[in-house]
Amino acid sequence: MDQLTRDIQEVFGSNPDYAMYTQFGNDAVDAIVRSAKVLNLTWPQVYAELRSLAERFPEDFGEATDTAVREVVYDKLGFDTPFYI
């Protein structure tokens, strides 16, 4: 990896992988994760955002509530509260 690529990843981060089917989906979930960090959301609040995304745009983001996606988001945000709500 060249220095420019490392610098870009340091500033913008690498492509997130939240187990969504597309990069577009990963980007949408990453927006939720970033917002959750800034707003200090709880796991139930984040889960509600994932559910809302999946319900509003089922053809593009229907898998946002899949267990695999939720596990990655939960871990990324460092929650230690109950996972199943």
Buried (B, 14 or more C-beta within 10 A) or exposed (E): EEEEEEEEEEEEEEEBEBBBEEEEBBEBBBEBBEEBEEEEBBBEEBBEBBEBBBEEEEEBBBBBBBEEBBEBBBEBBEBEEEEEE
